[in-house]
Amino acid sequence: MFPPETGGNASRIHDTATNIQRDDWAVTVLAPPPSYPPGAFDRSWRRSRTEDVDGVTVHRLWTWQPTSENPGMAKRLPYYLIFGIHAMVWLLWNVRNYDIVITSTPPISTGAPGLVASALGTPWIVDIRDLWIDASISLGYLESGSAVERASRRFQRLVLHRADRLTVTTETLGRAVARRYGEGLELKTVIVPNGVDTERFRPATAVAAESGIEAASRLVTDGLASNGFGGGSTTEDDGREPSTDSPPTIVYTGNLGTAQNLEACVEAMRHVSEPAVFRLVGSGDVESKLRRLVDDLGVGDRVEFTGLVSRDEVPEILGDATIGVAPLEETETLAYAMPTKVYEYMACGLPTVVTGRGEIRRFVTESDVGVHAEGDPEALADRFDELLADRGRRNELAVRSREHVVEHYDRTAIARRLSDELRTLVGDHESA
């Protein structure tokens, strides 16, 4: 995925590529035509298209684009496989034009071009964002024990052991990869966490004024306070909530998919006593299902759908919100997951409510940058109400969140560390 597609992975790859490019690398991205969510983009029939995106050369290589909502594996496979084949051909044809290759998985089919690069003697990094096969089984896209699963695991094991380096987003994911695909992989695994562009994602006016955080001047409009903390150009000093014409907003940004526990969030709005609105920003496989649920529950006045929005609009949308929510299904296969949206909420000074087990729960509780809720509607509603009613707690979380993400998860610094790793690998191959 790559912009204009939305979601955490698209922004991660874009920001990583542009930041590495600024560190004196000539970066080329191979990507399919914009395809996700299915049906959101017109089908492309051009064999290839080249464009410049913020100084990065992007080659769009044709592949089949599914258009139905939540397509099954049979419809997804051509999309994955055809792109992998075209990327293999491109790498063969342009073998003298690159010094190192990074392939990002899922899907696992991106490993095929990497194997070609490795066979040609080019250093190769596999960027692992999740255990795709396990997640596909857990979410019902792949049958456990099937021939497809067995073949996929053999291929993935080959890819991971052939690569020169593996990058993972969390320590938990690194350990899970080693357990699943062979001890010893941890010796060549490097943690490259998800992060956020802390210059683009910054606290808006009201949070900055009340919490002492530097404001994002481009989000200031005629003194209008955002993040649900008030309106107008005055700030009340008596501890009461400043008046506002708009209700406080609980925001979710990103993929409306099966791994996200969004149904519970929608149902929670029946139980939230504070006059808040839940805003879903994005699209995905379960959008139609969620819209039907809203109608069935009669909460249309409390749940809003924006559909797909430009990536450039997201910081301002977060600036207008009061609470961010990052709900994950409580399955073992997602225990390693740490969604990009959490860092974006934090950078904007948003108190964050999360569901799920493992990494995401550990992160918010140990760092004290958010609150964890059990994945049922009543528990979520309780957490929402607690934060909505306590401005002091929200401000405390806002300050701590911003400070923590700037210190540890700024994408410029993360990309610089990856750039050093790239130079080391290229240097090792040249001296071998």
C-alpha positions in Angstrom: 0.0 0.0 0.0 1.1 3.5 -0.8 -0.7 6.9 -0.9 -3.3 7.9 -2.0 -4.3 4.6 -0.3 -4.9 5.3 3.4 -4.1 3.4 6.5 -1.1 2.9 8.7 1.0 0.9 6.3 0.6 3.3 3.4 1.7 6.2 5.6 4.5 4.1 7.2 6.0 3.2 3.8 5.6 6.8 2.4 7.2 8.4 5.5 10.0 5.9 5.6 10.8 6.3 1.9 10.8 10.1 2.0 12.9 10.3 5.2 15.5 7.8 3.9 15.6 9.8 0.6 16.5 12.9 2.7 19.4 10.9 4.2 21.1 10.7 0.8 19.4 7.6 -0.6 17.9 7.5 -4.1 14.6 5.7 -3.2 12.4 3.8 -5.7 9.0 2.3 -4.6 7.3 -0.5 -6.5 3.6 -0.4 -5.7 0.3 -1.6 -7.3 -2.2 0.9 -8.6 -4.3 2.4 -5.7 -6.6 -0.5 -4.8 -7.5 -0.4 -1.1 -10.2 -0.3 0.1 -11.6 -2.4 -2.8 -13.9 -0.4 -5.0 -12.6 3.0 -3.7 -10.4 3.6 -6.7 -11.0 3.2 -10.5 -9.4 0.2 -12.0 -6.2 0.8 -13.9 -5.3 -1.1 -17.1 -2.0 0.6 -17.7 1.0 -1.8 -17.5 3.0 0.7 -15.5 3.0 4.3 -14.5 5.8 6.3 -13.0 5.4 9.3 -10.7 7.4 11.4 -8.3 6.0 11.6 -4.8 7.9 14.0 -2.5 11.2 13.2 -4.1 10.6 9.4 -4.3 10.3 7.6 -7.6 7.1 5.5 -7.5 6.5 2.8 -10.2 2.9 1.6 -10.3 3.0 -1.9 -11.7 -0.3 -3.3 -12.9 -2.2 -6.0 -11.0 -5.7 -7.2 -10.8 -7.8 -4.9 -8.5 -10.7 -6.5 -6.6 -13.7 -4.1 -6.4 -16.2 -6.0 -4.1 -16.4 -5.1 -0.5 -14.5 -7.6 1.8 -13.4 -9.9 -1.1 -12.5 -13.5 -0.2 -9.1 -15.0 -0.6 -9.9 -16.3 -4.2 -10.4 -12.6 -5.3 -7.4 -11.3 -3.3 -4.9 -13.9 -4.6 -4.7 -12.5 -8.2 -4.0 -9.0 -6.7 -1.2 -10.4 -4.6 0.4 -12.8 -7.1 0.3 -10.7 -10.3 2.0 -7.7 -8.6 4.6 -10.0 -7.2 5.4 -11.3 -10.7 5.6 -7.9 -12.2 7.9 -6.7 -9.3 10.2 -9.7 -10.0 10.4 -8.8 -13.7 11.2 -5.2 -12.8 14.0 -6.2 -10.5 15.5 -8.5 -13.1 15.3 -5.8 -15.8 16.8 -3.1 -13.6 19.3 -5.1 -11.7 22.0 -2.4 -12.0 19.8 0.4 -10.7 19.6 -0.5 -7.0 22.0 -1.4 -4.2 19.5 -2.9 -1.7 15.9 -4.2 -1.6 13.3 -3.9 1.1 10.1 -6.0 0.8 7.2 -5.4 3.1 4.9 -8.2 4.2 2.0 -8.8 4.3 1.2 -10.1 1.9 3.8 -12.9 1.8 3.9 -12.8 -2.0 6.2 -9.8 -1.8 8.8 -12.3 -0.8 9.1 -13.5 -4.4 10.8 -10.3 -5.7 13.0 -10.4 -2.7 14.2 -13.9 -3.5 15.1 -12.7 -7.0 17.1 -9.8 -5.6 18.9 -12.2 -3.2 19.7 -14.6 -6.0 21.2 -11.7 -7.9 23.5 -10.9 -5.0 21.6 -7.9 -3.7 21.2 -7.4 0.0 17.6 -7.9 1.1 15.6 -6.8 4.1 12.1 -8.2 4.8 9.9 -5.8 6.7 7.4 -7.8 8.7 4.3 -5.9 9.9 2.3 -9.0 11.1 2.0 -12.7 10.9 -0.2 -12.7 7.9 -0.9 -16.4 7.7 -1.9 -16.7 11.3 -4.1 -13.6 11.1 -5.8 -14.9 7.9 -6.7 -18.1 9.7 -8.0 -16.3 12.7 -10.1 -13.9 10.6 -11.5 -16.8 8.5 -9.8 -16.0 5.2 -7.7 -19.2 5.2 -8.4 -22.7 6.4 -6.1 -24.1 9.0 -4.3 -27.2 7.9 -5.2 -26.7 4.3 -2.7 -27.2 1.4 -2.7 -23.5 0.9 -1.7 -22.9 4.5 1.1 -25.5 4.4 2.5 -24.1 1.1 2.3 -20.6 2.4 4.2 -21.4 5.5 7.0 -23.2 3.6 7.3 -20.2 1.3 7.4 -17.8 4.3 10.0 -19.8 6.1 12.2 -19.8 2.9 11.8 -16.1 2.6 12.7 -15.3 6.2 15.7 -17.5 6.3 17.1 -16.3 3.0 16.8 -12.6 3.8 19.8 -10.8 5.1 17.9 -8.9 7.7 14.4 -8.8 9.2 12.7 -5.7 10.6 9.7 -6.0 12.9 7.5 -3.3 14.5 7.6 -4.7 18.1 9.7 -7.0 20.3 6.6 -9.2 20.7 6.3 -9.6 16.9 10.0 -10.5 16.7 9.7 -13.2 19.3 6.5 -14.6 17.5 8.3 -14.7 14.2 11.2 -16.7 15.7 8.9 -19.1 17.5 6.8 -19.7 14.3 9.5 -19.9 11.7 12.7 -21.0 13.4 15.0 -20.1 16.3 18.0 -18.1 15.1 15.9 -15.6 13.2 16.0 -13.3 16.2 19.8 -12.9 15.6 19.1 -11.0 12.3 16.0 -9.2 13.5 16.0 -5.4 14.1 13.1 -3.5 15.6 11.8 -0.6 13.4 8.6 0.5 15.2 5.7 2.2 13.7 5.9 5.9 14.4 4.5 9.2 13.4 5.6 12.4 11.7 5.6 14.6 14.8 5.8 17.8 12.8 2.6 17.1 10.8 0.7 15.5 13.7 0.7 18.1 16.5 -1.7 19.2 19.2 -4.3 21.7 18.2 -5.2 24.9 19.9 -7.2 24.0 22.9 -5.1 21.1 24.1 -2.0 23.1 23.6 -3.4 26.1 25.6 -4.7 24.0 28.4 -1.9 21.4 28.6 1.2 23.6 27.9 2.0 21.7 24.7 3.3 23.6 21.6 0.3 24.3 19.3 0.2 23.4 15.6 -0.3 26.9 14.2 -1.7 25.6 11.0 -4.7 24.1 12.9 -5.6 27.4 14.6 -8.6 29.0 13.0 -9.9 32.2 14.5 -9.2 31.0 18.0 -11.5 28.0 17.6 -10.6 25.5 20.3 -10.6 21.9 19.2 -10.2 18.4 20.8 -13.5 18.9 22.5 -12.1 21.3 25.0 -14.0 24.4 24.0 -14.7 27.1 21.5 -14.0 30.8 21.0 -10.9 32.6 22.0 -11.4 32.5 25.8 -10.4 29.8 28.3 -12.3 29.3 31.5 -10.3 29.1 34.7 -12.9 27.7 37.1 -12.4 24.1 36.2 -15.5 23.8 34.2 -15.6 22.6 30.6 -15.5 25.5 28.2 -18.7 25.9 26.2 -18.8 24.5 22.7 -21.4 24.3 20.0 -20.2 20.8 19.0 -20.4 17.7 21.2 -17.1 16.0 22.2 -15.9 13.5 19.6 -14.5 10.0 19.9 -12.5 9.4 16.8 -11.2 6.3 15.0 -9.0 6.7 11.9 -7.9 4.0 9.5 -9.0 0.7 8.1 -12.6 -0.4 8.9 -11.6 -4.1 8.9 -12.2 -7.4 10.5 -9.3 -7.2 12.9 -10.6 -4.0 14.5 -13.2 -4.3 17.2 -15.4 -1.6 15.8 -18.8 -3.2 16.3 -18.2 -3.0 20.1 -17.4 0.7 19.7 -20.6 1.4 17.8 -22.6 -0.6 20.4 -20.9 1.3 23.2 -22.5 4.5 22.0 -25.8 3.2 23.3 -24.3 3.2 26.8 -22.2 6.4 26.8 -23.9 8.9 29.1 -21.9 11.9 28.0 -23.2 13.7 24.9 -20.4 12.5 22.6 -20.3 11.4 18.9 -18.2 8.5 17.6 -16.6 9.4 14.2 -15.2 6.7 12.0 -12.7 8.1 9.5 -11.8 5.8 6.7 -13.3 2.8 4.9 -12.8 -0.9 4.6 -14.2 -4.4 4.5 -16.8 -4.0 7.2 -18.1 -0.4 6.5 -21.4 -1.6 5.2 -21.8 -4.0 8.1 -21.2 -1.1 10.5 -23.6 1.2 8.8 -26.3 -1.5 9.1 -25.5 -1.9 12.8 -25.9 1.8 13.4 -29.3 1.7 11.7 -30.3 -1.4 13.7 -29.3 0.1 17.0 -30.8 3.5 16.3 -27.6 5.4 17.1 -27.4 7.4 13.8 -27.3 10.6 15.8 -24.2 9.4 17.7 -22.1 7.7 15.0 -20.7 9.4 11.9 -18.9 8.0 8.9 -16.6 10.2 6.9 -15.5 7.6 4.3 -12.1 7.9 2.8 -10.3 11.2 3.4 -7.0 12.6 2.2 -4.0 11.8 4.5 -3.4 15.5 4.7 -6.8 16.0 6.4 -6.1 13.5 9.3 -4.1 15.8 11.6 -6.9 18.4 11.5 -9.5 15.8 12.1 -7.6 14.6 15.2 -7.4 18.2 16.3 -11.1 18.4 16.4 -11.5 15.2 18.5 -11.6 14.7 22.2 -10.6 11.0 22.5 -8.9 8.6 20.1 -9.8 4.9 20.1 -7.7 2.0 18.8 -9.8 -1.2 19.2 -8.3 -4.6 18.3 -10.0 -7.9 18.5 -8.8 -9.9 21.5 -7.1 -12.7 19.7 -3.7 -14.2 20.3 -2.8 -13.7 16.7 -3.0 -9.9 17.2 -1.1 -9.9 20.5 2.0 -8.3 18.8 0.1 -5.6 17.0 0.7 -1.9 17.6 -1.4 0.2 15.2 0.1 3.4 13.7 -3.0 5.3 14.7 -2.0 5.1 18.4 1.2 7.2 17.7 -0.8 9.7 15.7 -3.3 10.2 18.5 -0.5 10.6 20.9 1.3 13.1 18.7 -1.9 15.2 18.6 -2.3 15.1 22.3 -5.3 12.8 22.2 -6.1 10.6 25.2 -6.4 7.1 23.8 -8.6 4.2 24.6 -7.4 0.8 23.4 -8.8 -2.8 23.4 -6.9 -6.0 22.7 -4.3 -8.0 24.5 -0.5 -8.1 24.4 1.6 -5.3 23.0 -1.0 -2.6 22.7 -2.2 -3.1 26.3 1.3 -3.2 27.6 2.3 -0.1 25.7 -0.5 2.2 27.0 -0.5 0.9 30.6 3.3 0.9 31.1 3.8 4.2 29.5 0.6 5.6 31.0 -0.3 7.3 27.8 -3.9 5.9 27.5 -6.4 3.5 29.0 -7.2 -0.1 28.2 -10.7 -1.4 28.1 -12.1 -4.8 27.8 -13.6 -5.4 24.3 -17.2 -5.3 25.3 -19.5 -2.3 24.7 -20.2 -1.6 28.3 -16.6 -1.6 29.3 -15.8 0.7 26.4 -18.6 3.1 27.3 -17.3 3.2 30.9 -13.8 4.3 29.7 -15.2 6.8 27.3 -17.4 8.4 30.1 -14.6 8.5 32.6 -12.3 10.4 30.2 -15.1 12.7 28.9 -16.0 13.7 32.4 -12.4 14.4 33.6 -10.7 17.2 31.7 -7.7 17.1 34.1 -7.0 13.4 33.3 -7.3 14.1 29.6 -4.8 17.0 29.8 -2.4 14.8 31.8 -2.6 12.1 29.2 -2.2 14.7 26.4 1.1 16.0 27.8 2.5 12.6 28.6 1.5 11.2 25.2 3.1 14.0 23.2 6.3 13.9 25.1 6.6 10.1 24.9 6.0 9.9 21.2 8.4 12.8 20.3 11.1 11.2 22.3 10.7 7.6 21.2 8.6 7.3 18.0 9.4 10.2 15.7 9.5 8.8 12.2 12.5 10.9 11.1 14.6 9.4 13.8 13.3 5.9 13.2 14.1 6.2 9.4 17.6 7.5 10.3 18.3 4.3 12.3 17.0 2.2 9.4 19.2 4.2 7.0 22.2 3.3 9.1 21.2 -0.4 8.9 21.0 -0.1 5.1 24.5 1.3 4.9 25.9 -1.4 7.1 24.3 -4.1 4.9 25.5 -2.6 1.6 28.9 -2.1 3.1 29.1 -5.8 4.3 28.1 -7.0 0.8 30.6 -4.8 -1.0 33.4 -6.0 1.3 32.5 -9.7 1.1 
